[in-house]
Amino acid sequence: LLARVTEQVEQQEATVSSSRAAAAAGGGSGGGGGGAVDDLMAHIYHAELNRVRFMLRAYYRTRLFKIEQHVVHVVKEEEVFARLSAREQEYATGYTNMVEEHFGSVLGQLPERYTSMLQQIEEDEGEFDMVPEPSLDKHVFCRVKEDRGDFIIDPDDPENTLDLVHNDIIMVRYRFIKALLEEDAVELI
């Protein structure tokens, strides 16, 4: 989706540039004001492009913030790491290395049993008990990609259902739609 939006922004930039060039070339010909309309339309397109670029940057900043917030979880869980783009994987790996290097200099001053940034208690097969994981109970917006009919939102409450119709946008807890997301029946927006 982002690749398509970025490609369309680039195409629109080329259109705006050629439109402005045409307006500038035709502006002195006294063509009855058509150049002014073209120039106005070019400004409107340019403003819209700036708005879309801003939204893309905000989206990327949010993605990077979430990666940084849960970087150890993202890198340790292969399934989560595989869902990242190649550039996001590179960023997460680099960020993890920088954090480990920084913490290594601080944790290196502590006694050996306290030097892990992943575990409070070192055990051979112990869980990573200090790794923050994203909350699955946060609400997310998603778009339904295929009709599913009545969907039980909460397994503990079978009476609580939602009719999932193609292109509907819903807000629901991530935990409840995680399986649908993995089946590619919904997409996060």
MDTraj code that builds the backbone (N, CA, C; nanometers):
import mdtraj as md
import numpy as np

residues = "LEU LEU ALA ARG VAL THR GLU GLN VAL GLU GLN GLN GLU ALA THR VAL SER SER SER ARG ALA ALA ALA ALA ALA GLY GLY GLY SER GLY GLY GLY GLY GLY GLY ALA VAL ASP ASP LEU MET ALA HIS ILE TYR HIS ALA GLU LEU ASN ARG VAL ARG PHE MET LEU ARG ALA TYR TYR ARG THR ARG LEU PHE LYS ILE GLU GLN HIS VAL VAL HIS VAL VAL LYS GLU GLU GLU VAL PHE ALA ARG LEU SER ALA ARG GLU GLN GLU TYR ALA THR GLY TYR THR ASN MET VAL GLU GLU HIS PHE GLY SER VAL LEU GLY GLN LEU PRO GLU ARG TYR THR SER MET LEU GLN GLN ILE GLU GLU ASP GLU GLY GLU PHE ASP MET VAL PRO GLU PRO SER LEU ASP LYS HIS VAL PHE CYS ARG VAL LYS GLU ASP ARG GLY ASP PHE ILE ILE ASP PRO ASP ASP PRO GLU ASN THR LEU ASP LEU VAL HIS ASN ASP ILE ILE MET VAL ARG TYR ARG PHE ILE LYS ALA LEU LEU GLU GLU ASP ALA VAL GLU LEU ILE".split()
xyz = np.array([
    [0.0827, -0.1191, 0.0000],
    [0.0000, 0.0000, 0.0000],
    [0.0870, 0.1253, 0.0000],
    [0.1873, 0.1270, 0.0871],
    [0.2728, 0.2456, 0.0954],
    [0.3538, 0.2652, -0.0316],
    [0.3964, 0.1569, -0.0917],
    [0.4717, 0.1678, -0.2173],
    [0.3831, 0.2281, -0.3262],
    [0.2569, 0.1862, -0.3303],
    [0.1640, 0.2413, -0.4299],
    [0.1399, 0.3893, -0.4052],
    [0.1197, 0.4270, -0.2788],
    [0.0956, 0.5680, -0.2469],
    [0.2176, 0.6519, -0.2824],
    [0.3362, 0.6026, -0.2470],
    [0.4593, 0.6753, -0.2783],
    [0.4760, 0.6910, -0.4295],
    [0.4471, 0.5847, -0.5045],
    [0.4571, 0.5909, -0.6506],
    [0.3578, 0.6919, -0.7075],
    [0.2362, 0.6939, -0.6541],
    [0.1363, 0.7884, -0.7029],
    [0.1743, 0.9324, -0.6683],
    [0.2357, 0.9525, -0.5510],
    [0.2816, 1.0864, -0.5140],
    [0.3878, 1.1331, -0.6129],
    [0.4814, 1.0452, -0.6478],
    [0.5863, 1.0814, -0.7439],
    [0.5263, 1.1147, -0.8804],
    [0.4279, 1.0357, -0.9240],
    [0.3625, 1.0638, -1.0519],
    [0.2893, 1.1980, -1.0468],
    [0.2226, 1.2233, -0.9343],
    [0.1496, 1.3487, -0.9206],
    [0.2455, 1.4679, -0.9176],
    [0.3635, 1.4502, -0.8544],
    [0.4645, 1.5571, -0.8541],
    [0.5082, 1.5899, -0.9970],
    [0.5277, 1.4866, -1.0785],
    [0.5652, 1.5090, -1.2185],
    [0.4536, 1.5826, -1.2924],
    [0.3286, 1.5468, -1.2649],
    [0.2147, 1.6141, -1.3281],
    [0.2086, 1.7606, -1.2876],
    [0.2283, 1.7875, -1.1575],
    [0.2248, 1.9260, -1.1085],
    [0.3381, 2.0064, -1.1707],
    [0.4578, 1.9470, -1.1779],
    [0.5719, 2.0177, -1.2371],
    [0.5447, 2.0523, -1.3831],
    [0.4927, 1.9567, -1.4593],
    [0.4647, 1.9848, -1.6006],
    [0.3508, 2.0845, -1.6140],
    [0.2539, 2.0799, -1.5239],
    [0.1423, 2.1738, -1.5269],
    [0.1901, 2.3150, -1.4966],
    [0.2810, 2.3272, -1.3989],
    [0.3357, 2.4594, -1.3665],
    [0.4220, 2.5129, -1.4807],
    [0.4978, 2.4228, -1.5422],
    [0.5818, 2.4653, -1.6547],
    [0.4944, 2.5129, -1.7704],
    [0.3850, 2.4426, -1.7955],
    [0.2944, 2.4816, -1.9034],
    [0.2275, 2.6148, -1.8722],
    [0.1910, 2.6341, -1.7431],
    [0.1269, 2.7598, -1.7040],
    [0.2250, 2.8758, -1.7175],
    [0.3512, 2.8514, -1.6808],
    [0.4525, 2.9564, -1.6916],
    [0.4801, 2.9898, -1.8380],
    [0.4842, 2.8893, -1.9222],
    [0.5119, 2.9114, -2.0645],
    [0.3945, 2.9816, -2.1326],
    [0.2724, 2.9476, -2.0922],
    [0.1552, 3.0052, -2.1565],
    [0.1055, 3.1302, -2.0883],
    [0.1664, 3.1682, -1.9751],
    [0.1172, 3.2823, -1.8983],
    [0.1300, 3.4138, -1.9713],
    [0.2325, 3.4334, -2.0512],
    [0.2536, 3.5613, -2.1193],
    [0.1824, 3.5717, -2.2521],
    [0.1102, 3.4696, -2.2943],
    [0.0508, 3.4721, -2.4284],
    [-0.0822, 3.5439, -2.4315],
    [-0.1361, 3.5788, -2.3150],
    [-0.2646, 3.6492, -2.3139],
    [-0.3768, 3.5613, -2.3607],
    [-0.3764, 3.4362, -2.3193],
    [-0.4744, 3.3385, -2.3652],
    [-0.6074, 3.3476, -2.2953],
    [-0.6440, 3.4588, -2.2352],
    [-0.7781, 3.4727, -2.1794],
    [-0.7924, 3.4180, -2.0399],
    [-0.6867, 3.4051, -1.9625],
    [-0.6993, 3.3643, -1.8234],
    [-0.6888, 3.2159, -1.8001],
    [-0.6707, 3.1370, -1.9033],
    [-0.6580, 2.9923, -1.8849],
    [-0.5350, 2.9559, -1.8051],
    [-0.4283, 3.0355, -1.8188],
    [-0.3052, 3.0103, -1.7444],
    [-0.3248, 3.0285, -1.5955],
    [-0.4099, 3.1248, -1.5563],
    [-0.4365, 3.1483, -1.4143],
    [-0.5087, 3.0293, -1.3526],
    [-0.6012, 2.9707, -1.4261],
    [-0.6728, 2.8529, -1.3763],
    [-0.5770, 2.7354, -1.3633],
    [-0.4908, 2.7186, -1.4630],
    [-0.3925, 2.6101, -1.4573],
    [-0.2980, 2.6284, -1.3387],
    [-0.2579, 2.7521, -1.3149],
    [-0.1683, 2.7811, -1.2032],
    [-0.2389, 2.7534, -1.0701],
    [-0.3665, 2.7919, -1.0603],
    [-0.4438, 2.7648, -0.9397],
    [-0.4557, 2.6139, -0.9157],
    [-0.4850, 2.5401, -1.0214],
    [-0.4962, 2.3941, -1.0077],
    [-0.3619, 2.3333, -0.9665],
    [-0.2534, 2.3856, -1.0195],
    [-0.1208, 2.3363, -0.9816],
    [-0.0952, 2.3613, -0.8338],
    [-0.1359, 2.4773, -0.7839],
    [-0.1198, 2.5075, -0.6411],
    [-0.2048, 2.4140, -0.5556],
    [-0.3252, 2.3861, -0.5989],
    [-0.4132, 2.2941, -0.5238],
    [-0.3518, 2.1542, -0.5211],
    [-0.3036, 2.1057, -0.6351],
    [-0.2391, 1.9747, -0.6385],
    [-0.1156, 1.9719, -0.5495],
    [-0.0391, 2.0807, -0.5535],
    [0.0822, 2.0884, -0.4717],
    [0.0474, 2.0835, -0.3223],
    [-0.0581, 2.1548, -0.2814],
    [-0.1011, 2.1527, -0.1407],
    [-0.1457, 2.0124, -0.1004],
    [-0.2160, 1.9447, -0.1888],
    [-0.2603, 1.8075, -0.1597],
    [-0.1413, 1.7128, -0.1491],
    [-0.0428, 1.7300, -0.2351],
    [0.0784, 1.6484, -0.2275],
    [0.1511, 1.6701, -0.0948],
    [0.1580, 1.7942, -0.0514],
    [0.2212, 1.8227, 0.0780],
    [0.1462, 1.7550, 0.1920],
    [0.0125, 1.7535, 0.1846],
    [-0.0684, 1.6877, 0.2876],
    [-0.0419, 1.5367, 0.2888],
    [-0.0367, 1.4754, 0.1722],
    [-0.0117, 1.3315, 0.1634],
    [0.1296, 1.2981, 0.2117],
    [0.2280, 1.3798, 0.1735],
    [0.3652, 1.3579, 0.2216],
    [0.3716, 1.3678, 0.3738],
    [0.3012, 1.4648, 0.4314],
    [0.2975, 1.4794, 0.5770],
    [0.2392, 1.3544, 0.6424],
    [0.1298, 1.3033, 0.5852],
    [0.0672, 1.1835, 0.6416],
    [0.1601, 1.0625, 0.6311],
    [0.2317, 1.0486, 0.5200],
    [0.3270, 0.9389, 0.5051],
    [0.4394, 0.9486, 0.6088],
    [0.4920, 1.0701, 0.6268],
    [0.5980, 1.0882, 0.7268],
    [0.5464, 1.0563, 0.8667],
    [0.4245, 1.0989, 0.8992],
    [0.3664, 1.0703, 1.0303],
    [0.3493, 0.9198, 1.0481],
    [0.3061, 0.8520, 0.9422],
    [0.2904, 0.7062, 0.9496],
    [0.4251, 0.6391, 0.9757],
    [0.5288, 0.6797, 0.9019],
    [0.6615, 0.6210, 0.9204],
    [0.7160, 0.6500, 1.0598],
    [0.6955, 0.7729, 1.1100],
    [0.7412, 0.8055, 1.2455],
    [0.6725, 0.7168, 1.3486],
    [0.5432, 0.6937, 1.3311],
    [0.4688, 0.6084, 1.4237],
    [0.5190, 0.4652, 1.4177],
    [0.5431, 0.4141, 1.2980],
    [0.5974, 0.2776, 1.2847],
    [0.7311, 0.2649, 1.3551],
    [0.8205, 0.3609, 1.3323],
    [0.9524, 0.3557, 1.3951],
    [0.9427, 0.3689, 1.5467],
    [0.8517, 0.4526, 1.5955],
    [0.8318, 0.4661, 1.7391],
    [0.7881, 0.3332, 1.7999],
    [0.6941, 0.2646, 1.7335],
    [0.6470, 0.1357, 1.7846],
    [0.7576, 0.0305, 1.7797],
    [0.8384, 0.0328, 1.6746],
    [0.9510, -0.0608, 1.6657],
    [1.0486, -0.0340, 1.7799],
    [1.0814, 0.0931, 1.8033],
    [1.1743, 0.1272, 1.9108],
    [1.1183, 0.0890, 2.0469],
    [0.9895, 0.1081, 2.0662],
    [0.9271, 0.0811, 2.1945],
    [0.9315, -0.0685, 2.2291],
    [0.9214, -0.1532, 2.1290],
    [0.9165, -0.2980, 2.1516],
    [1.0245, -0.3700, 2.0721],
    [1.1408, -0.3089, 2.0585],
    [1.2434, -0.3596, 1.9680],
    [1.2916, -0.5000, 2.0051],
    [1.3084, -0.5277, 2.1331],
    [1.3580, -0.6603, 2.1716],
    [1.2547, -0.7669, 2.1370],
    [1.1287, -0.7376, 2.1626],
    [1.0214, -0.8309, 2.1279],
    [1.0155, -0.8521, 1.9764],
    [1.0270, -0.7437, 1.9006],
    [1.0190, -0.7513, 1.7546],
    [1.1328, -0.8364, 1.6988],
    [1.2530, -0.8182, 1.7513],
    [1.3692, -0.8905, 1.6989],
    [1.3688, -1.0362, 1.7443],
    [1.3259, -1.0632, 1.8665],
    [1.3283, -1.2005, 1.9197],
    [1.2192, -1.2887, 1.8604],
    [1.1037, -1.2309, 1.8285],
    [0.9922, -1.3093, 1.7738],
    [1.0045, -1.3128, 1.6219],
    [1.0408, -1.4270, 1.5663],
    [1.0638, -1.4395, 1.4227],
    [0.9404, -1.4046, 1.3402],
    [0.8233, -1.4426, 1.3902],
    [0.6988, -1.4159, 1.3177],
    [0.6733, -1.2656, 1.3067],
    [0.6984, -1.1931, 1.4140],
    [0.6791, -1.0477, 1.4132],
    [0.7843, -0.9823, 1.3244],
    [0.9090, -1.0262, 1.3370],
    [1.0186, -0.9695, 1.2588],
    [0.9950, -0.9901, 1.1096],
    [0.9384, -1.1034, 1.0721],
    [0.9141, -1.1335, 0.9304],
    [0.8089, -1.0402, 0.8692],
    [0.7217, -0.9827, 0.9530],
    [0.6177, -0.8935, 0.9013],
    [0.6692, -0.7536, 0.8697],
    [0.7897, -0.7221, 0.9135],
    [0.8469, -0.5897, 0.8865],
    [0.9017, -0.5845, 0.7445],
    [0.9068, -0.4651, 0.6900],
    [0.9705, -0.4479, 0.5595],
    [1.1212, -0.4658, 0.5761],
    [1.1926, -0.4783, 0.4664],
    [1.3381, -0.4979, 0.4724],
    [1.4058, -0.3793, 0.5418],
    [1.3622, -0.2586, 0.5120],
    [1.4219, -0.1399, 0.5749],
    [1.3891, -0.1345, 0.7235],
    [1.2680, -0.1754, 0.7605],
    [1.2312, -0.1776, 0.9023],
    [1.3103, -0.2840, 0.9771],
    [1.3332, -0.3986, 0.9126],
    [1.4159, -0.5025, 0.9756],
    [1.5574, -0.4518, 0.9989],
    [1.6118, -0.3826, 0.9001],
    [1.7460, -0.3262, 0.9127],
    [1.7499, -0.2228, 1.0260],
    [1.6466, -0.1389, 1.0329],
    [1.6395, -0.0376, 1.1383],
    [1.6301, -0.1038, 1.2762],
    [1.5430, -0.2040, 1.2893],
    [1.5243, -0.2711, 1.4182],
    [1.6529, -0.3391, 1.4638],
    [1.7218, -0.4046, 1.3718],
    [1.8473, -0.4716, 1.4051],
    [1.9530, -0.3696, 1.4470],
    [1.9664, -0.2627, 1.3721],
    [2.0631, -0.1582, 1.4054],
    [2.0314, -0.0912, 1.5379],
    [1.9033, -0.0637, 1.5618],
    [1.8620, -0.0013, 1.6873],
    [1.8907, -0.0943, 1.8057],
    [1.8635, -0.2229, 1.7879],
    [1.8919, -0.3205, 1.8938],
    [2.0407, -0.3240, 1.9250],
    [2.1225, -0.3247, 1.8220],
    [2.2681, -0.3255, 1.8434],
    [2.3135, -0.2010, 1.9189],
    [2.2589, -0.0855, 1.8843],
    [2.2969, 0.0381, 1.9536],
    [2.2537, 0.0352, 2.1000],
    [2.1318, -0.0138, 2.1261],
    [2.0827, -0.0205, 2.2643],
    [2.1672, -0.1184, 2.3450],
    [2.1979, -0.2352, 2.2867],
    [2.2805, -0.3336, 2.3578],
    [2.4199, -0.2777, 2.3863],
    [2.4751, -0.2054, 2.2915],
    [2.6079, -0.1463, 2.3114],
    [2.6034, -0.0430, 2.4244],
    [2.5006, 0.0389, 2.4231],
    [2.4875, 0.1406, 2.5274],
    [2.4632, 0.0760, 2.6637],
    [2.3674, -0.0161, 2.6687],
    [2.3390, -0.0824, 2.7959],
    [2.4574, -0.1655, 2.8413],
    [2.5324, -0.2218, 2.7458],
    [2.6499, -0.3016, 2.7811],
    [2.7507, -0.2195, 2.8587],
    [2.7660, -0.0932, 2.8202],
    [2.8605, -0.0086, 2.8926],
    [2.8102, 0.0210, 3.0336],
    [2.6783, 0.0315, 3.0501],
    [2.6205, 0.0581, 3.1822],
    [2.6112, -0.0709, 3.2627],
    [2.5564, -0.1757, 3.2016],
    [2.5369, -0.3015, 3.2735],
    [2.6686, -0.3708, 3.3048],
    [2.7725, -0.3390, 3.2289],
    [2.9035, -0.3986, 3.2538],
    [2.9609, -0.3595, 3.3888],
    [2.9118, -0.2521, 3.4458],
    [2.9596, -0.2057, 3.5762],
    [2.8911, -0.2785, 3.6917],
    [2.7872, -0.3547, 3.6631],
    [2.7124, -0.4256, 3.7674],
    [2.7671, -0.5664, 3.7865],
    [2.7318, -0.6290, 3.8980],
    [2.7712, -0.7694, 3.9153],
    [2.7143, -0.8555, 3.8028],
    [2.7809, -0.9664, 3.7729],
    [2.7495, -1.0482, 3.6551],
    [2.6046, -1.0951, 3.6506],
    [2.5459, -1.1279, 3.7622],
    [2.4091, -1.1801, 3.7597],
    [2.3048, -1.0738, 3.7277],
    [2.3435, -0.9463, 3.7212],
    [2.2521, -0.8376, 3.6898],
    [2.2806, -0.7743, 3.5540],
    [2.3595, -0.8379, 3.4713],
    [2.4031, -0.7746, 3.3470],
    [2.3114, -0.7985, 3.2279],
    [2.2051, -0.8745, 3.2440],
    [2.1153, -0.8999, 3.1314],
    [2.0078, -0.7928, 3.1236],
    [1.9838, -0.7442, 3.0040],
    [1.8731, -0.6498, 2.9862],
    [1.7463, -0.7239, 2.9450],
    [1.7545, -0.8569, 2.9355],
    [1.6398, -0.9355, 2.8929],
    [1.5749, -1.0144, 3.0058],
    [1.6523, -1.0529, 3.1066],
    [1.5997, -1.1380, 3.2116],
    [1.6370, -1.0842, 3.3483],
    [1.5416, -1.0961, 3.4412],
    [1.5717, -1.0618, 3.5795],
    [1.6452, -1.1775, 3.6457],
    [1.6013, -1.2992, 3.6143],
    [1.6612, -1.4183, 3.6727],
    [1.7183, -1.5010, 3.5591],
    [1.8469, -1.5255, 3.5620],
    [1.9110, -1.6054, 3.4569],
    [1.8823, -1.7534, 3.4795],
    [1.8187, -1.8159, 3.3820],
    [1.7924, -1.9592, 3.3848],
    [1.8265, -2.0136, 3.2474],
    [1.8544, -2.1448, 3.2430],
    [1.8900, -2.2043, 3.1140],
    [1.7785, -2.1911, 3.0118],
    [1.6580, -2.2258, 3.0485],
    [1.5441, -2.2195, 2.9571],
    [1.4440, -2.1138, 3.0027],
    [1.4918, -2.0108, 3.0686],
    [1.4024, -1.9093, 3.1237],
    [1.3439, -1.8192, 3.0165],
    [1.2270, -1.7657, 3.0496],
    [1.1616, -1.6698, 2.9613],
    [1.2358, -1.5371, 2.9669],
    [1.2174, -1.4566, 2.8617],
    [1.2700, -1.3212, 2.8643],
    [1.1675, -1.2364, 2.9394],
    [1.1832, -1.2279, 3.0703],
    [1.0799, -1.1671, 3.1524],
    [1.0866, -1.0153, 3.1592],
    [1.1888, -0.9538, 3.1025],
    [1.1969, -0.8077, 3.1042],
    [1.1739, -0.7478, 2.9659],
    [1.1273, -0.8264, 2.8724],
    [1.1032, -0.7780, 2.7365],
    [0.9600, -0.7248, 2.7291],
    [0.9445, -0.5930, 2.7059],
    [0.8081, -0.5391, 2.6948],
    [0.7442, -0.5858, 2.5637],
    [0.6209, -0.6297, 2.5747],
    [0.5468, -0.6741, 2.4571],
    [0.4321, -0.5775, 2.4321],
    [0.3910, -0.5639, 2.3087],
    [0.2775, -0.4750, 2.2798],
    [0.1505, -0.5282, 2.3455],
    [0.0652, -0.4376, 2.3844],
    [-0.0619, -0.4761, 2.4449],
    [-0.1582, -0.5214, 2.3354],
    [-0.2076, -0.6418, 2.3487],
    [-0.3039, -0.6933, 2.2506],
    [-0.4448, -0.6420, 2.2779],
    [-0.4618, -0.5710, 2.3893],
    [-0.5937, -0.5192, 2.4240],
    [-0.6154, -0.3759, 2.3775],
    [-0.5186, -0.3194, 2.3071],
    [-0.5363, -0.1849, 2.2512],
    [-0.6332, -0.1924, 2.1339],
    [-0.7078, -0.0864, 2.1151],
    [-0.8018, -0.0804, 2.0037],
    [-0.7297, -0.0354, 1.8772],
    [-0.7680, -0.0942, 1.7652],
    [-0.7105, -0.0614, 1.6353],
    [-0.8234, -0.0409, 1.5353],
    [-0.7923, 0.0339, 1.4300],
    [-0.8853, 0.0487, 1.3190],
    [-0.8452, -0.0501, 1.2107],
    [-0.9433, -0.1143, 1.1522],
    [-0.9121, -0.2067, 1.0429],
    [-1.0222, -0.2012, 0.9378],
    [-0.9830, -0.2394, 0.8166],
    [-1.0757, -0.2455, 0.7035],
    [-1.0990, -0.3922, 0.6712],
    [-1.2247, -0.4272, 0.6530],
    [-1.2618, -0.5644, 0.6204],
    [-1.2346, -0.5871, 0.4725],
    [-1.1571, -0.6912, 0.4401],
    [-1.1202, -0.7182, 0.3016],
    [-1.2120, -0.8206, 0.2345],
    [-1.2828, -0.8980, 0.3161],
    [-1.3752, -0.9964, 0.2594],
    [-1.4915, -1.0161, 0.3557],
    [-1.6087, -1.0441, 0.2993],
    [-1.7272, -1.0671, 0.3820],
    [-1.7054, -1.1889, 0.4714],
    [-1.7392, -1.1739, 0.5982],
    [-1.7282, -1.2842, 0.6939],
    [-1.8594, -1.3093, 0.7671],
    [-1.9615, -1.2273, 0.7427],
    [-2.0884, -1.2448, 0.8123],
    [-2.0731, -1.2146, 0.9601],
    [-2.1518, -1.2820, 1.0430],
    [-2.1436, -1.2609, 1.1878],
    [-2.0130, -1.3170, 1.2411],
    [-1.9389, -1.2319, 1.3088],
    [-1.8099, -1.2693, 1.3663],
    [-1.8194, -1.2503, 1.5167],
    [-1.7844, -1.3530, 1.5916],
    [-1.7870, -1.3435, 1.7369],
    [-1.6666, -1.2602, 1.7800],
    [-1.6934, -1.1437, 1.8355],
    [-1.5869, -1.0521, 1.8737],
    [-1.5103, -1.1036, 1.9938],
    [-1.5821, -1.1411, 2.0975],
    [-1.5189, -1.1875, 2.2211],
    [-1.5536, -1.3340, 2.2423],
    [-1.4548, -1.4239, 2.2413],
    [-1.4838, -1.5662, 2.2601],
    [-1.5508, -1.5959, 2.3942],
    [-1.5299, -1.5100, 2.4931],
    [-1.5927, -1.5306, 2.6234],
    [-1.7385, -1.4883, 2.6237],
    [-1.7810, -1.4153, 2.5216],
    [-1.9187, -1.3672, 2.5118],
    [-1.9711, -1.3954, 2.3716],
    [-2.0182, -1.5189, 2.3450],
    [-2.0616, -1.5560, 2.2093],
    [-2.1804, -1.4744, 2.1576],
    [-2.2509, -1.4046, 2.2456],
    [-2.3635, -1.3219, 2.2028],
    [-2.3152, -1.1917, 2.1373],
    [-2.1909, -1.1541, 2.1633],
    [-2.1354, -1.0281, 2.1122],
    [-2.0739, -1.0530, 1.9743],
    [-2.1521, -1.0258, 1.8698],
    [-2.1058, -1.0504, 1.7327],
    [-2.1066, -0.9204, 1.6535],
    [-2.0375, -0.9251, 1.5419],
    [-2.0295, -0.8102, 1.4518],
    [-2.0389, -0.8630, 1.3096],
    [-2.1207, -0.7979, 1.2279],
    [-2.1357, -0.8383, 1.0888],
    [-2.0226, -0.7746, 1.0081],
    [-1.9305, -0.8568, 0.9601],
    [-1.8153, -0.8070, 0.8840],
    [-1.8490, -0.8082, 0.7353],
    [-1.8591, -0.6888, 0.6782],
    [-1.8928, -0.6717, 0.5375],
    [-1.7743, -0.6062, 0.4681],
    [-1.7450, -0.6497, 0.3458],
    [-1.6337, -0.5979, 0.2660],
    [-1.6299, -0.4452, 0.2672],
    [-1.5107, -0.3897, 0.2923],
    [-1.4813, -0.2460, 0.2942],
    [-1.5354, -0.1718, 0.4165],
    [-1.5963, -0.2413, 0.5129],
    [-1.6336, -0.1756, 0.6376],
    [-1.5078, -0.1406, 0.7146],
    [-1.5115, -0.0303, 0.7863],
    [-1.4013, 0.0084, 0.8741],
    [-1.4526, -0.0014, 1.0167],
    [-1.3806, -0.0775, 1.0978],
    [-1.4236, -0.0990, 1.2355],
    [-1.3090, -0.0684, 1.3315],
    [-1.3454, -0.0423, 1.4562],
    [-1.2473, -0.0259, 1.5625],
    [-1.2751, -0.1360, 1.6647],
    [-1.1725, -0.2153, 1.6928],
    [-1.1897, -0.3300, 1.7812],
    [-1.0553, -0.3597, 1.8473],
    [-1.0576, -0.4333, 1.9560],
    [-0.9328, -0.4726, 2.0206],
    [-0.8526, -0.5629, 1.9276],
    [-0.7234, -0.5406, 1.9259],
    [-0.6354, -0.6171, 1.8375],
    [-0.6469, -0.7667, 1.8647],
    [-0.6568, -0.8050, 1.9917],
    [-0.6642, -0.9460, 2.0296],
    [-0.7761, -1.0186, 1.9547],
    [-0.8884, -0.9504, 1.9336],
    [-1.0048, -1.0145, 1.8734],
    [-0.9928, -1.0316, 1.7217],
    [-0.9113, -0.9499, 1.6563],
    [-0.9001, -0.9608, 1.5102],
    [-0.7653, -1.0156, 1.4652],
    [-0.6829, -1.0562, 1.5589],
    [-0.5492, -1.1041, 1.5237],
    [-0.5562, -1.2211, 1.4247],
    [-0.6451, -1.3157, 1.4500],
    [-0.6579, -1.4307, 1.3594],
    [-0.7047, -1.3865, 1.2208],
    [-0.7987, -1.2931, 1.2153],
    [-0.8463, -1.2431, 1.0860],
    [-0.7352, -1.1708, 1.0108],
    [-0.6507, -1.1008, 1.0839],
    [-0.5378, -1.0313, 1.0229],
    [-0.4401, -1.1313, 0.9626],
    [-0.4143, -1.2406, 1.0333],
    [-0.3231, -1.3439, 0.9831],
    [-0.3830, -1.4158, 0.8629],
    [-0.5155, -1.4250, 0.8563],
    [-0.5826, -1.4879, 0.7410],
    [-0.5995, -1.3900, 0.6253],
    [-0.5563, -1.2651, 0.6431],
    [-0.5667, -1.1596, 0.5437],
    [-0.7121, -1.1266, 0.5106],
    [-0.8002, -1.1424, 0.6103],
    [-0.9410, -1.1061, 0.5937],
    [-0.9644, -0.9603, 0.6287],
    [-0.8743, -0.9019, 0.7089],
    [-0.8814, -0.7596, 0.7439],
    [-0.7412, -0.7012, 0.7290],
    [-0.7353, -0.5676, 0.7204],
    [-0.6068, -0.4984, 0.7185],
    [-0.6139, -0.3817, 0.8142],
    [-0.5035, -0.3574, 0.8822],
    [-0.4962, -0.2447, 0.9740],
    [-0.4827, -0.1154, 0.8943],
    [-0.5479, -0.0116, 0.9452],
    [-0.5359, 0.1191, 0.8798],
    [-0.4941, 0.2226, 0.9816],
])
top = md.Topology()
chain = top.add_chain()
for i, resn in enumerate(residues, 1):
    res = top.add_residue(resn, chain, resSeq=i)
    for name in ("N", "CA", "C"):
        top.add_atom(name, md.element.get_by_symbol(name[0]), res)
traj = md.Trajectory(xyz[None], top)
